[in-house]
Amino acid sequence: MSSISLQSSPKVRQGGATAVLFACSCFFAALLAPTADAQSYDPDDTIIVFGGFGYLDDAQQPRLHELVRRKADGHSMYPQLGSELEFGVARDALEILAETDLSKWTAYPVIFSPEDLAAAYQARTGETSYDTAKMFSAFERSYLLVLSGGFEHQSIVPAGETFSGYATVGVSATLVDLNGSNDIVLSATHFGIRGKRTNLIDTLDTFNGEEEWIARFAVSYRDAAGGALRMLGQLAQKSNPSKVVNEWDTYMITGAFLAPHEETAAAADLFGWRSSGDFGSFCQPVNHCESGAESCRAMIGYLTTATGQALAEAGLKVMPPIQWSERARDSNSIVSYKLSLPSSGLPNLVKSAGFVYDPDRAAYKVVPVLLGTTLRSALSEDGTYVEDSYGATVILKAGRTATSDCSSVIQESTIGSIASAKIVDEKVRAPGSEETAPSGQQLMTLLAMKAAVLKFSESLR
């Protein structure tokens, strides 16, 4: 277990992030046997079901919604790209999980279809059956492995008569215990960012508008899903399934914040953040984004997603960071999201899952705080070009709260120490040329923020 510079060791707490399973079959609840005693964990009596890519709603992840949500005809809005994403992710998952030793968790391959369930059932009982419900109920413990989107952002960076379009996403791979408390047992988050898909330079003549954006997001989502699955596999191999809930406390990333001082003034202006010293609470940090400022939402998405990835890489139990909706919520309210699973391995039993972000689901609330950004331009030694360097400095604030009252902070500290990173823009400028467009400065600054936050995973290992 990686050490964290909190004032005292994390207190062991039963229960963490909760994922509630929804089912269309009225008898499904009866199929979920009570959780077995931790000491009697039996891989022979455990299965893992692959739930595929889920989506929340079009307001949270509109591109993912367009790719995976089924219409009345059974297809997504973009059937070819949606199918390529669905089957591509499934193939990647098969390959990644086949190379992952999950023998501590289950004695069977991950369930991708009713046929896989039948094979596991036959291996367990020596019998053959075509009754999915009967086969499922033969196992005392079951997990759901699901992929979910966290945030998505598209940015266009102009460069003269050409431009570059970047599709950025965050994806979490999460293992949910379908028995007992339906705890989120393990979760890992990863970034995906894709610019052009070919060697062609983006111009108004070559860029195919919405369909091209969807295609880039599809590739980004597949890339991020693969990274999240690999990270989750590494966490699973390191953990003990019979003690994972007792050994790991849970961390919830509740938002992001810009420290109100001179070093963040440029970032506040660049992203549309109304500078203020009002932090709010660890359960509900104040969002100072100006109305309609998509770049500001992207900044929060970058910071929270990078924090989720860094903490998971460090081996900590972290709830999947979800880009919060704009609706108001008080510090003790339950915020729940229903995750639809159109490509579930057992569609008759597992069609959707719900992530519940009640404050008592995690003892530790984490808020990444931007302390400052820099933009420095330097003329090359031979005087032929100007190099732009973007920097960011971040700290992770952590608050251990009482489960009965989120406003009651038992401990307040920082995770690790201050981290800084620098990103150099590969698109060099000619001396005397115009500065990089604001959208380009935003993207490079976001990448610097991401790089700074990811450094925490190295220091916490």
C-alpha positions in Angstrom: 0.0 0.0 0.0 1.5 3.4 -1.0 1.9 5.9 1.8 0.1 9.2 1.9 1.2 12.2 3.9 -2.0 12.5 5.9 -1.8 13.3 9.6 -2.7 9.8 10.6 -3.3 6.5 9.0 -6.7 6.1 7.2 -9.3 4.5 9.4 -10.7 1.2 8.1 -14.3 1.7 7.1 -16.7 -0.9 5.8 -18.4 0.1 2.5 -17.2 2.5 -0.1 -18.6 3.8 -3.3 -21.9 2.1 -4.0 -23.1 0.9 -7.4 -26.7 -0.1 -7.4 -27.7 -2.7 -10.0 -30.9 -2.1 -11.9 -32.6 -5.0 -13.6 -35.7 -5.4 -15.8 -36.5 -8.9 -14.5 -38.4 -8.8 -11.2 -36.7 -12.0 -9.9 -33.1 -10.6 -10.4 -32.7 -9.4 -6.8 -33.4 -13.0 -5.6 -30.5 -14.2 -7.8 -28.0 -12.1 -5.8 -27.0 -14.2 -2.9 -25.9 -12.5 0.4 -22.2 -11.6 0.5 -20.1 -14.4 1.7 -17.8 -14.0 4.7 -14.5 -12.4 3.5 -12.5 -15.3 4.9 -14.5 -17.8 2.8 -13.9 -16.2 -0.5 -13.9 -18.9 -3.2 -12.8 -18.2 -6.8 -14.6 -21.4 -7.9 -17.9 -19.8 -6.8 -17.3 -16.4 -8.4 -17.8 -15.0 -11.8 -17.0 -11.6 -13.5 -19.5 -10.3 -16.1 -18.3 -7.8 -18.7 -20.8 -5.0 -19.0 -19.2 -3.2 -21.9 -19.3 0.5 -22.5 -22.1 2.3 -20.6 -23.4 5.8 -21.0 -25.0 8.3 -18.6 -26.9 10.8 -20.7 -26.4 13.2 -23.6 -25.8 16.1 -21.3 -22.8 14.4 -19.6 -21.2 12.7 -22.6 -23.0 13.6 -25.8 -20.5 12.0 -28.2 -20.4 8.7 -26.2 -24.2 8.9 -26.1 -24.3 9.2 -29.9 -21.9 6.2 -30.3 -23.4 3.6 -28.0 -27.1 4.5 -27.2 -29.5 2.3 -29.1 -32.4 3.8 -31.1 -35.6 2.0 -31.7 -34.0 0.1 -34.7 -31.4 -1.3 -32.4 -28.6 0.8 -33.8 -26.8 3.9 -32.5 -26.9 7.3 -34.2 -23.7 6.3 -36.0 -24.1 2.5 -36.5 -20.7 1.8 -38.1 -18.6 3.9 -35.8 -20.7 2.7 -32.8 -20.3 -1.0 -33.7 -16.6 -0.5 -34.3 -16.2 1.0 -30.8 -18.3 -1.7 -29.2 -16.7 -4.7 -30.8 -13.2 -3.0 -30.7 -13.4 -2.5 -27.0 -14.7 -6.0 -26.5 -11.8 -7.4 -28.5 -9.3 -5.3 -26.6 -10.9 -6.4 -23.3 -10.7 -10.1 -24.3 -7.0 -9.7 -25.1 -6.1 -7.6 -22.0 -8.1 -9.8 -19.6 -6.7 -13.0 -21.1 -3.2 -11.7 -20.2 -4.3 -10.7 -16.7 -4.1 -13.3 -13.9 -7.5 -13.1 -12.2 -7.2 -16.5 -10.6 -7.5 -14.9 -7.1 -10.8 -13.5 -8.1 -12.4 -16.1 -10.3 -11.7 -19.6 -11.6 -13.3 -18.8 -15.0 -12.7 -16.5 -17.9 -14.6 -13.2 -17.8 -18.2 -13.7 -19.0 -18.7 -11.9 -22.3 -21.8 -13.8 -23.4 -24.5 -16.3 -22.2 -22.3 -19.0 -23.9 -19.4 -18.0 -21.6 -21.7 -18.3 -18.6 -22.8 -21.8 -19.8 -19.2 -22.9 -19.9 -18.5 -21.6 -16.4 -21.7 -23.2 -15.1 -20.7 -26.5 -16.7 -17.2 -26.3 -15.2 -18.7 -25.5 -11.8 -21.6 -28.1 -11.7 -20.8 -30.6 -14.4 -24.2 -29.9 -15.9 -25.5 -28.3 -19.0 -28.2 -25.6 -19.0 -29.7 -22.9 -21.2 -31.5 -21.1 -18.4 -29.4 -17.9 -17.9 -31.1 -17.1 -14.5 -30.5 -20.6 -13.2 -26.8 -20.6 -14.3 -26.2 -17.1 -12.8 -27.8 -18.1 -9.4 -25.4 -21.1 -9.2 -22.6 -18.8 -8.3 -22.4 -17.3 -4.8 -20.6 -14.2 -5.8 -20.6 -12.1 -9.0 -18.9 -9.0 -10.2 -19.7 -6.6 -13.0 -16.8 -5.1 -15.0 -18.1 -1.9 -16.7 -16.6 1.0 -18.7 -17.9 4.5 -18.2 -17.1 7.9 -19.6 -16.1 10.7 -17.3 -15.8 13.8 -19.4 -15.3 14.7 -23.0 -14.0 17.8 -24.7 -13.3 18.8 -28.3 -10.9 21.6 -29.2 -9.9 23.2 -32.5 -6.4 24.7 -32.7 -6.0 27.0 -35.8 -2.7 27.4 -37.5 -3.0 29.7 -40.5 -5.2 28.1 -43.1 -5.1 24.7 -41.4 -6.1 23.5 -37.9 -6.0 20.5 -35.6 -9.1 19.1 -34.0 -8.6 17.2 -30.7 -11.1 14.8 -29.0 -10.3 14.2 -25.4 -12.1 11.8 -23.0 -11.7 10.2 -19.6 -12.8 6.6 -19.1 -13.1 4.5 -16.0 -13.0 0.7 -15.8 -14.8 -0.4 -12.7 -15.4 -3.7 -10.9 -18.7 -3.7 -9.1 -19.7 -6.3 -6.5 -23.2 -7.3 -7.4 -23.8 -9.0 -4.0 -24.6 -7.5 -0.7 -23.7 -3.8 -0.6 -22.9 -3.6 -4.4 -19.6 -1.9 -3.5 -17.4 -0.4 -6.2 -14.5 -2.7 -5.4 -11.8 -1.5 -7.8 -11.7 1.3 -10.4 -9.1 2.8 -12.7 -9.3 5.9 -14.9 -7.4 6.8 -18.0 -7.2 9.6 -20.6 -7.7 9.3 -24.3 -6.9 12.1 -26.7 -6.9 11.9 -30.5 -6.1 14.5 -33.1 -6.1 13.7 -36.8 -6.7 10.0 -37.8 -4.7 10.2 -41.1 -1.6 12.0 -42.4 -3.8 14.6 -44.0 -3.6 18.1 -42.6 -7.0 19.3 -41.3 -8.5 22.0 -43.6 -12.0 23.0 -44.2 -11.8 20.9 -47.4 -10.6 17.7 -45.7 -12.4 17.9 -42.3 -15.8 16.2 -42.5 -17.5 18.0 -39.6 -19.6 16.1 -37.2 -18.9 12.6 -38.5 -15.1 13.3 -38.3 -15.5 14.5 -34.7 -17.5 11.3 -33.8 -14.8 9.2 -35.4 -12.1 10.9 -33.4 -14.1 10.5 -30.2 -14.6 6.8 -31.0 -10.8 6.3 -31.3 -10.2 8.3 -28.1 -12.8 6.3 -26.2 -11.2 3.0 -27.3 -7.7 4.1 -26.4 -8.8 5.3 -23.0 -10.8 2.1 -22.4 -7.8 0.0 -23.1 -5.6 2.0 -20.7 -8.2 1.8 -18.0 -8.7 -1.9 -18.4 -4.9 -2.5 -18.2 -4.7 -0.4 -15.0 -7.6 -2.2 -13.5 -6.0 -5.6 -14.3 -2.8 -4.4 -12.5 -4.8 -3.3 -9.4 -6.7 -6.7 -9.4 -3.5 -8.7 -9.5 -2.0 -6.7 -6.6 -5.1 -6.9 -4.4 -6.6 -9.6 -2.2 -10.3 -10.0 -3.1 -11.1 -11.4 0.4 -9.7 -8.3 2.1 -9.9 -5.5 -0.5 -12.8 -3.7 1.3 -11.0 -3.9 4.6 -7.6 -2.9 3.4 -8.5 0.1 1.2 -10.3 3.2 2.2 -12.1 5.0 -0.5 -11.4 8.4 -2.2 -13.9 10.5 -4.0 -12.9 13.4 -6.3 -15.5 16.0 -5.9 -14.3 18.8 -8.1 -11.4 21.2 -8.9 -10.4 24.6 -7.8 -8.2 27.5 -8.7 -6.3 29.1 -5.9 -7.2 32.8 -6.0 -3.9 34.6 -6.4 -1.8 36.3 -9.0 -0.2 33.0 -10.3 -3.6 31.7 -11.4 -5.0 35.0 -12.9 -3.9 34.2 -16.4 -5.5 30.7 -16.2 -8.7 32.1 -14.7 -9.0 34.6 -17.7 -8.0 31.9 -20.3 -10.7 29.4 -19.1 -13.4 31.6 -17.8 -13.1 31.0 -14.1 -14.5 33.8 -11.9 -11.6 34.3 -9.4 -12.8 34.0 -5.8 -11.6 32.7 -2.5 -14.8 30.8 -1.8 -13.7 27.2 -1.8 -16.9 25.8 -0.4 -16.6 22.3 1.2 -14.8 19.1 0.3 -18.1 17.5 -0.5 -19.1 20.5 -2.7 -16.3 22.7 -3.8 -17.6 25.8 -5.4 -17.6 25.8 -9.2 -16.6 29.3 -10.4 -16.9 28.6 -14.1 -18.6 31.4 -16.0 -21.9 30.4 -17.6 -21.4 28.5 -20.8 -17.6 28.3 -20.5 -16.9 24.9 -22.0 -13.2 25.4 -21.7 -13.7 25.8 -17.9 -15.6 22.6 -17.7 -12.8 21.0 -19.7 -10.3 22.2 -17.1 -12.3 20.6 -14.3 -12.5 17.4 -16.3 -8.8 17.4 -17.0 -7.9 18.0 -13.3 -10.4 15.5 -11.9 -9.7 12.8 -14.4 -5.9 13.1 -14.0 -6.4 12.9 -10.2 -8.4 9.7 -10.6 -5.8 8.2 -12.8 -2.9 9.2 -10.5 -4.5 7.8 -7.4 -5.5 4.6 -9.1 -1.9 4.2 -10.5 -0.7 4.6 -6.9 -2.8 1.7 -5.8 -5.6 3.6 -4.0 -9.3 2.8 -4.1 -10.9 5.7 -6.0 -14.4 6.2 -7.1 -14.7 6.8 -10.9 -14.5 10.6 -11.4 -17.7 11.8 -13.2 -18.0 15.2 -14.6 -20.7 16.7 -12.4 -23.8 18.1 -14.0 -24.6 21.8 -13.6 -27.6 21.2 -11.3 -27.3 22.5 -7.8 -26.7 20.0 -5.0 -26.3 20.5 -1.3 -23.4 19.0 0.6 -25.3 16.0 1.9 -27.5 15.2 -1.1 -27.3 11.9 -3.0 -26.1 12.3 -6.5 -26.9 9.2 -8.6 -26.2 8.3 -12.2 -27.9 5.5 -14.1 -25.4 3.9 -16.5 -27.1 2.1 -19.4 -25.2 -1.0 -20.7 -26.3 -1.7 -24.3 -23.5 -4.2 -24.9 -23.8 -6.1 -21.6 -22.5 -9.7 -21.6 -25.8 -10.8 -20.0 -28.4 -8.5 -21.5 -31.4 -10.4 -20.0 -30.1 -9.8 -16.5 -27.7 -6.9 -16.5 -28.9 -4.0 -18.6 -27.9 -1.0 -16.5 -26.0 0.0 -13.4 -26.2 3.0 -11.1 -23.3 4.9 -9.6 -24.4 6.6 -6.3 -22.2 9.5 -5.1 -23.6 9.9 -1.6 -21.0 11.6 0.6 -20.8 8.7 2.9 -19.6 6.4 0.1 -16.0 7.7 0.6 -14.1 8.7 3.8 -11.7 10.9 1.8 -12.8 13.7 -0.5 -10.1 15.0 -2.9 -10.0 18.3 -4.7 -7.1 19.1 -7.1 -6.2 22.8 -6.7 -4.4 24.7 -9.5 -1.7 26.9 -7.9 -0.4 28.6 -11.0 0.3 28.4 -14.7 3.1 29.8 -16.9 3.6 30.6 -20.5 7.2 31.4 -21.6 8.4 32.1 -25.1 12.0 31.8 -26.1 13.8 32.5 -29.4 15.9 29.6 -30.6 19.7 30.0 -30.5 19.9 30.4 -34.3 17.0 32.9 -34.2 14.8 30.9 -36.7 11.9 30.0 -34.5 10.1 30.8 -31.2 9.4 28.0 -28.7 6.4 28.2 -26.4 6.6 26.4 -23.0 3.5 25.9 -20.9 3.7 25.1 -17.2 1.3 24.2 -14.4 1.6 23.7 -10.6 -1.0 21.6 -8.8 -1.6 20.3 -5.3 -4.2 17.7 -4.1 -6.2 18.8 -1.1 -7.8 15.9 0.9 -10.4 16.0 3.6 -11.5 13.1 5.7 -15.1 13.7 6.6 -17.6 12.2 9.0 -20.0 9.9 7.1 -23.0 11.2 9.0 -22.2 14.9 8.3 -20.2 15.8 5.2 -19.5 19.3 6.4 -17.7 17.9 9.4 -14.0 17.6 8.4 -12.0 15.3 10.7 -8.7 15.7 8.9 -7.6 18.2 6.3 -4.2 17.7 4.6 -2.6 17.3 1.2 -1.7 14.2 -0.7 1.9 14.1 -1.6 3.5 17.4 -2.2 3.2 20.2 -4.8 3.8 19.0 -8.4 4.7 21.0 -11.4 5.1 20.1 -15.1 6.1 21.8 -18.3 4.9 21.1 -21.8 6.7 22.4 -24.9 4.5 23.2 -27.9 5.8 21.2 -30.8 4.3 23.7 -33.3 7.1 26.3 -33.3 6.4 29.8 -34.5 8.4 32.1 -36.7 9.9 35.2 -35.0 7.4 38.1 -35.0 4.4 35.8 -35.8 1.1 36.0 -33.9 0.8 34.3 -30.6 -0.8 30.9 -30.5 -4.6 31.2 -30.6 -6.5 31.0 -27.2 -7.8 27.5 -28.0 -4.2 26.4 -28.6 -3.1 28.0 -25.3 -6.0 26.3 -23.5 -5.1 22.8 -24.9 -1.4 23.1 -24.0 -2.2 24.5 -20.6 -4.6 21.6 -20.0 -1.9 19.1 -21.0 0.5 20.7 -18.6 -2.1 20.4 -15.8 -2.6 16.8 -16.6 1.2 16.1 -16.6 1.6 17.8 -13.2 -1.2 15.8 -11.6 0.0 12.5 -13.0 3.3 13.1 -11.2 1.5 12.3 -7.9 1.2 8.6 -9.0 5.0 8.4 -9.1 5.6 10.0 -5.7 2.9 7.9 -3.9 4.1 4.5 -5.1 
